C-alpha cells in the first residue's frame, strides 16, 4: 500500500501544473513527469521556499524547466495526438 503524497509534493505538482496550463495551454502531465520536473528544478539549485515568496529567479527557473520538459524529444504534443486520430 502506497503512502499518500506529502503536502510539499502536492504543492509542487500544483505549481508545475499551473505553469504548464499558462505556458503550454493545459497539457496533461503524467506523475513521473512531475517527479522529473521537481528533480530537475532542485538540481538547478531551485528553491521551493523562495518560489513561494515570489522570487523572480526561481519563477524564471521553473518556467525554463517546464518549457524544457515540453520540448523533450519523444514527448508527444497534444496537436500530434489529435492529428493521428
PyMOL commands that set and color helices and strands:
alter all, ss='L'
color gray80, all
select helices_A, chain A and resi 7-24+31-43+48-52+56-70+78-84
alter helices_A, ss='H'
color red, helices_A
deselect
rebuild
show_as cartoon
